[in-house]
């Protein structure tokens, strides 16, 4: 009898070990570290399957193996020197100057703005209690400009959809846009650019505490094409408590938008599906570009277990009524992501392609994320000269081609980001190479001297990662 129970115990242990190995193998082929997979399963059981949640502690046990990577300093955006808004930027003065110093004067100036006018805001606080519409149009030769005299000293407190722009050729520079609401659903946007509002420039501003700070979409068959979002800092001071979208840069159905050299961080969403994006372009749009941006899903807001993703062509998809020209099936065509650094999105991918046709991912660094997802049969992507931790994964028919990339899997049992061994201090944004520059040759490209790397250097030769050379940007490009 004793021998019987002994062999029963041996067989039971072998069966458990076999099941565990099969389970671990299936997770491995998903490309997820065991701790992250376990954490996701435990959370799903507790929320969606409470009747069997008693097994969640087992998954918590495996989740505890995680070796964390994170930005372990306090990030002060007003003192940050690098990607994003520059504190010493001064907008040029040109055209007819209209100087305002209070909210009533500002509203009057916006309502009566004329082509060529520059509305200059003196340092101070300007409070709007509801969405404010702007319907006056500038021209290509004489845009209407709204500028702050000193960065971080001109504050616009906004509610609802913030400033709703419905006319073309406007420019916004050197302003701090701040969501000023008791509930997060009451602060949707800072700038809502819609319909005929094409050819907009948004430069060197900060945006704080909005669900989707920059919202771009079509209206009545008109689309706000050819926008430029450059050198802005966009962040939240707490996870967004909303069931709706939470995406700082939310561009739908608009063509030829360029999102360049912005700093986007702390983008978590803590209600609804708890899924957020730093930025996406979608809705049957074409020609969109993300370049030289710094995305840090978690900086001051850490460890919330929310699914924060980096940059995306396609996002979570678009309702048929909101697609450009009513055409469905493809979210983007011909989108480009180049020279971006995306990091500290530990619970999901750094780049997500959803029905994104003919996408080019070139010279990006993707660190401390799950990697890259290429999803659905409409998605096709070419990846060239990228440095990626995690994996590049085809899902549900997506297709990709790899050319001279460095892809390093995260540790399976701990989730350790093995890519950190290649750089000086990647958790703190120092990506100087500490190992010999990887041996594989960088893919050839047409380097015509018009492309700047992440650090702003004009490059003419192929290189691996987001910057040319072995040393990262000069000291002022990193957090002091």
C-alpha positions in Angstrom: 0.0 0.0 0.0 2.8 2.4 0.9 4.5 1.7 -2.4 1.2 2.3 -4.2 0.9 5.8 -2.7 4.6 6.4 -3.4 4.1 5.8 -7.1 0.9 7.7 -7.1 2.8 10.7 -5.7 5.6 10.3 -8.3 3.1 10.1 -11.2 1.2 13.1 -9.8 4.4 15.2 -9.7 5.4 14.1 -13.1 2.0 15.0 -14.5 2.2 18.4 -12.8 5.6 18.9 -14.3 4.5 17.9 -17.7 1.5 20.2 -17.6 3.7 23.0 -16.4 6.2 22.5 -19.2 3.5 22.4 -21.9 2.0 25.6 -20.4 5.4 27.3 -20.2 6.2 26.3 -23.8 2.9 27.8 -25.0 3.7 31.0 -23.2 7.2 31.0 -24.6 5.9 30.9 -28.2 3.6 33.8 -27.4 6.7 35.8 -26.8 5.7 36.9 -23.3 7.9 36.5 -20.2 6.3 34.1 -17.6 5.8 36.8 -14.9 4.0 39.2 -17.3 1.8 36.4 -18.6 1.0 35.2 -15.1 0.1 38.8 -13.9 -2.3 39.2 -16.9 -4.0 35.8 -16.2 -4.4 36.6 -12.5 -5.9 40.0 -13.2 -8.3 38.5 -15.8 -9.4 35.8 -13.4 -10.2 38.3 -10.6 -12.1 40.6 -12.9 -13.8 38.3 -15.4 -13.9 34.9 -13.8 -14.4 35.5 -10.0 -15.8 31.9 -9.5 -12.3 30.4 -10.2 -10.3 33.3 -8.9 -9.1 31.0 -6.0 -6.3 29.9 -8.4 -5.1 33.4 -9.0 -2.5 33.2 -6.1 -0.7 30.5 -8.1 -0.3 33.0 -11.0 0.7 35.7 -8.5 3.5 33.4 -7.4 4.9 33.2 -10.9 4.3 36.9 -11.3 6.6 37.6 -8.3 9.6 36.4 -10.3 9.6 39.6 -12.3 12.8 41.7 -12.5 11.6 45.2 -13.0 13.1 47.9 -15.2 11.8 51.4 -14.7 12.8 55.1 -14.6 13.8 55.5 -11.0 14.0 59.3 -10.7 11.3 61.9 -10.3 10.7 63.5 -13.7 10.1 67.2 -13.6 8.8 68.3 -17.0 9.6 72.0 -16.4 13.3 71.1 -15.9 13.6 68.5 -18.6 16.1 69.2 -21.3 15.7 67.0 -24.4 12.9 65.8 -26.6 9.7 67.8 -26.1 9.2 71.5 -25.2 12.2 73.6 -24.7 12.0 76.1 -21.8 14.2 78.7 -23.6 12.2 78.7 -26.9 11.0 82.1 -28.0 8.4 82.4 -30.8 9.4 84.7 -33.6 7.4 88.0 -33.7 6.0 88.7 -37.1 2.8 90.2 -38.6 0.3 92.2 -36.7 0.9 91.7 -32.9 -2.1 91.5 -30.6 -1.0 91.4 -27.0 -3.5 90.0 -24.4 -3.1 89.6 -20.6 -6.6 88.3 -19.4 -9.1 85.7 -20.4 -11.8 88.1 -21.8 -9.2 89.8 -24.0 -8.0 86.4 -25.2 -11.5 85.2 -26.1 -12.2 88.4 -28.0 -8.9 88.1 -29.9 -9.6 84.5 -30.9 -13.1 85.3 -32.1 -12.0 88.2 -34.3 -8.6 86.8 -35.4 -7.4 87.7 -38.9 -4.8 86.2 -41.3 -1.4 87.3 -40.3 -2.2 88.2 -36.7 0.0 87.0 -33.8 -1.9 86.8 -30.6 0.7 87.0 -27.9 -0.2 85.9 -24.3 1.6 87.6 -21.4 2.5 85.4 -18.5 -0.5 84.5 -16.4 -3.5 82.1 -16.1 -6.3 82.0 -18.7 -9.3 80.0 -17.7 -12.0 78.6 -20.0 -15.1 77.1 -18.5 -16.3 75.3 -21.6 -15.3 74.3 -25.1 -14.3 77.4 -27.1 -14.8 77.3 -30.9 -12.5 79.0 -33.4 -13.8 79.5 -37.0 -11.6 82.2 -38.4 -9.2 81.0 -41.1 -5.6 82.0 -41.7 -3.8 81.6 -45.0 -0.7 79.7 -46.1 1.2 83.0 -46.4 -0.4 84.6 -43.3 -1.4 82.0 -40.7 -3.0 83.0 -37.4 -0.6 82.4 -34.5 -1.4 82.0 -30.8 1.9 82.2 -28.8 3.0 82.5 -25.2 5.7 84.9 -24.3 7.5 82.5 -21.9 7.2 78.8 -21.7 5.6 77.4 -18.5 4.5 80.9 -17.5 1.4 81.1 -19.8 -1.2 78.6 -18.6 -4.5 77.9 -20.4 -6.9 76.0 -18.0 -9.4 74.1 -20.2 -12.5 72.0 -19.9 -14.5 69.9 -22.3 -13.0 69.8 -25.8 -10.7 72.7 -25.0 -10.1 74.9 -28.0 -12.1 73.5 -31.0 -10.5 74.6 -34.2 -12.6 74.4 -37.4 -10.6 76.5 -39.8 -7.1 76.1 -41.5 -3.7 77.7 -41.1 -3.3 78.2 -37.3 -0.2 77.9 -35.2 0.1 77.3 -31.5 3.4 77.9 -29.7 4.9 78.2 -26.2 1.7 77.6 -24.1 1.0 75.3 -21.2 -2.4 73.6 -21.7 -3.8 72.2 -18.5 -6.9 70.1 -17.9 -8.9 71.8 -15.2 -11.7 69.3 -14.3 -13.2 67.6 -11.3 -13.7 64.4 -13.3 -11.5 63.1 -16.1 -14.4 62.7 -18.6 -14.9 66.5 -18.4 -11.4 67.1 -19.8 -11.3 65.4 -23.2 -9.0 67.6 -25.3 -6.7 70.6 -25.2 -6.8 71.1 -29.0 -9.6 69.5 -31.1 -8.7 70.0 -34.7 -11.6 69.1 -37.0 -13.0 69.4 -40.5 -11.5 72.1 -42.5 -8.7 72.9 -40.0 -5.8 71.8 -42.2 -2.2 73.0 -42.2 -1.9 73.4 -38.4 1.4 73.9 -36.6 1.6 72.9 -32.9 5.1 73.7 -31.6 6.8 73.8 -28.2 3.8 73.5 -25.9 3.1 71.4 -22.9 -0.2 69.5 -22.4 -1.2 68.1 -19.0 -4.1 66.0 -17.8 -6.4 65.4 -20.8 -7.8 62.1 -22.1 -6.7 62.9 -25.6 -4.7 66.2 -25.6 -4.5 66.4 -29.3 -7.6 65.2 -31.1 -7.7 65.3 -35.0 -10.7 64.1 -37.0 -12.8 64.7 -40.1 -16.1 66.5 -40.2 -18.8 66.5 -42.9 -16.5 65.2 -45.5 -13.7 67.6 -44.7 -10.3 66.5 -43.2 -7.6 68.5 -41.4 -4.6 67.3 -43.4 -0.9 68.3 -43.2 -0.5 69.0 -39.5 2.8 69.3 -37.7 3.1 68.4 -34.0 6.7 69.2 -33.0 8.7 69.6 -29.8 5.7 69.3 -27.4 5.6 67.7 -23.9 2.4 65.7 -23.2 1.7 63.9 -19.9 -0.8 63.1 -17.1 -0.3 63.4 -13.4 -2.6 60.4 -12.7 -4.0 57.5 -14.6 -7.1 58.6 -16.6 -10.3 57.4 -15.0 -12.4 57.1 -18.2 -14.0 54.4 -20.2 -13.4 56.3 -23.4 -10.2 56.7 -25.3 -7.1 57.8 -23.5 -4.5 58.6 -26.1 -2.5 61.9 -25.9 -2.0 62.1 -29.7 -5.3 60.9 -31.4 -5.3 61.4 -35.1 -8.2 60.0 -37.1 -8.8 60.1 -40.9 -6.3 62.9 -41.5 -3.5 62.5 -44.1 0.2 63.6 -44.0 0.4 64.4 -40.3 4.0 64.6 -38.9 4.5 64.0 -35.2 8.1 64.9 -34.5 10.4 65.3 -31.5 7.7 65.2 -28.8 8.0 63.8 -25.3 5.0 61.8 -24.2 4.9 60.1 -20.8 2.6 58.8 -18.1 -0.2 57.7 -20.3 -2.0 55.1 -18.2 -5.8 54.6 -18.1 -7.4 53.1 -15.0 -11.0 52.5 -16.0 -12.9 50.6 -18.7 -10.5 48.3 -20.6 -7.4 50.0 -19.1 -5.8 50.2 -22.5 -4.1 53.4 -23.6 -1.8 54.5 -26.4 0.8 57.3 -26.4 -0.2 58.2 -29.9 -1.9 56.7 -33.0 -2.9 57.5 -36.5 -5.9 55.6 -37.9 -9.2 55.8 -39.8 -8.1 55.2 -43.4 -5.3 57.8 -43.1 -2.2 57.9 -45.3 1.2 59.4 -45.1 1.5 59.7 -41.4 4.9 60.0 -39.8 6.1 59.5 -36.2 9.8 60.6 -35.9 12.3 61.5 -33.2 9.7 61.1 -30.4 10.5 60.0 -26.9 7.7 57.8 -25.4 7.9 56.7 -21.8 4.6 55.0 -20.8 5.6 54.9 -17.2 7.8 57.6 -15.6 6.4 59.1 -12.4 3.4 56.8 -12.6 4.7 53.3 -12.2 3.5 49.7 -11.6 -0.2 50.2 -12.2 -0.5 47.0 -14.3 -2.5 49.0 -16.9 -1.9 48.1 -20.6 -0.2 51.2 -21.9 1.2 51.0 -25.5 3.6 53.2 -27.3 3.0 54.3 -30.9 0.5 52.8 -33.3 -0.8 52.9 -36.8 -4.3 51.7 -36.4 -4.8 52.0 -32.6 -7.8 50.0 -31.5 -9.6 50.4 -34.9 -12.1 52.9 -36.2 -15.9 52.9 -36.4 -17.1 52.9 -40.0 -18.7 56.3 -39.7 -15.3 57.9 -38.8 -13.1 56.5 -41.6 -11.9 58.9 -44.2 -14.4 58.9 -47.2 -16.3 56.1 -45.5 -13.7 53.6 -46.6 -13.2 50.7 -44.2 -10.7 47.8 -44.1 -7.4 49.6 -43.8 -6.5 51.9 -40.9 -3.4 53.5 -42.4 -1.3 53.3 -45.6 2.3 54.2 -46.0 2.9 55.2 -42.4 6.5 55.7 -41.2 8.0 55.5 -37.7 11.7 56.5 -37.6 14.2 57.4 -35.0 11.8 57.1 -32.0 12.8 55.9 -28.6 9.9 54.0 -26.9 10.5 52.6 -23.4 9.0 51.6 -20.1 5.7 50.2 -21.5 6.4 46.9 -19.6 2.9 45.4 -19.9 2.3 45.7 -23.7 4.0 46.4 -27.0 6.0 49.5 -27.8 4.7 49.5 -31.4 1.3 48.2 -32.6 0.3 47.9 -36.2 -3.5 47.3 -36.7 -4.6 47.0 -40.4 -1.6 49.2 -41.3 -0.6 48.7 -44.9 2.9 49.3 -46.2 4.4 50.6 -42.9 8.1 51.3 -42.5 9.6 51.0 -39.0 13.2 52.4 -39.3 15.9 53.1 -36.7 13.8 53.0 -33.6 14.8 51.8 -30.1 12.1 49.9 -28.3 13.2 49.1 -24.7 11.4 47.5 -21.8 8.2 46.6 -23.7 6.8 43.4 -25.1 8.1 44.4 -28.5 6.1 44.9 -31.8 2.8 43.5 -32.9 1.8 43.4 -36.6 -1.9 42.5 -36.6 -4.5 41.4 -39.2 -4.0 40.6 -42.9 -4.2 44.2 -44.0 -1.0 44.9 -42.0 2.4 44.7 -43.8 5.6 46.2 -42.4 9.2 46.5 -43.2 11.5 46.8 -40.1 15.0 48.2 -40.8 17.9 49.0 -38.4 15.7 48.9 -35.3 16.9 47.9 -31.8 14.0 46.0 -30.1 13.7 44.1 -26.8 11.0 41.4 -26.7 9.9 40.1 -30.1 8.3 41.1 -33.4 5.0 39.2 -33.7 2.6 38.5 -36.5 -1.0 38.2 -35.3 -4.1 37.1 -37.2 -2.5 37.3 -40.6 -0.1 40.3 -40.2 3.1 40.2 -42.2 6.5 41.8 -41.7 10.0 41.7 -43.2 13.2 42.2 -41.1 16.4 43.8 -42.4 19.4 44.4 -40.2 17.6 44.7 -36.8 18.9 43.9 -33.3 16.1 42.0 -31.5 16.8 40.7 -28.0 14.3 38.5 -26.2 13.4 39.4 -22.6 14.3 36.7 -20.0 11.5 34.1 -19.9 11.5 33.4 -16.2 12.1 36.9 -14.9 11.2 39.2 -17.7 14.6 40.9 -17.4 15.3 43.1 -20.3 18.6 41.7 -21.7 18.9 44.8 -24.0 20.1 46.8 -20.9 23.5 45.1 -21.2 24.1 46.8 -24.5 23.7 50.4 -23.2 25.1 52.6 -20.4 21.9 53.4 -18.5 18.8 52.7 -20.6 16.4 53.0 -17.7 17.5 56.6 -17.3 17.6 57.3 -21.0 21.3 57.0 -21.7 21.6 54.7 -24.7 25.3 55.1 -25.2 26.6 51.7 -26.5 28.7 49.9 -23.9 29.4 46.9 -26.0 31.1 46.9 -29.4 28.7 48.2 -32.0 26.8 45.1 -33.2 28.5 43.4 -36.0 25.6 43.0 -38.4 25.8 45.6 -41.1 23.1 48.3 -41.1 20.8 48.1 -44.1 21.5 50.5 -46.9 19.1 53.3 -47.4 18.9 56.4 -49.4 20.6 58.8 -46.9 20.3 62.1 -48.7 21.3 64.3 -45.7 17.7 65.3 -45.0 17.1 62.9 -42.2 17.9 63.8 -38.6 18.5 61.1 -36.0 16.9 61.1 -32.5 19.6 63.5 -31.2 19.0 66.0 -34.1 22.2 65.1 -36.0 21.9 65.1 -39.8 22.9 61.6 -41.0 24.0 60.4 -44.4 25.2 56.8 -43.6 23.3 53.8 -42.4 23.3 53.2 -38.6 21.6 50.9 -36.1 19.1 52.2 -33.5 17.7 55.7 -33.2 21.0 57.7 -33.2 24.2 57.5 -35.3 27.4 56.6 -33.5 28.3 55.0 -30.2 27.6 57.9 -27.8 24.1 59.0 -27.0 23.0 62.6 -27.4 25.0 65.4 -25.8 24.4 66.0 -22.1 21.6 68.5 -22.6 19.6 65.9 -24.5 19.3 63.8 -21.4 17.5 64.4 -18.1 19.7 66.5 -15.9 
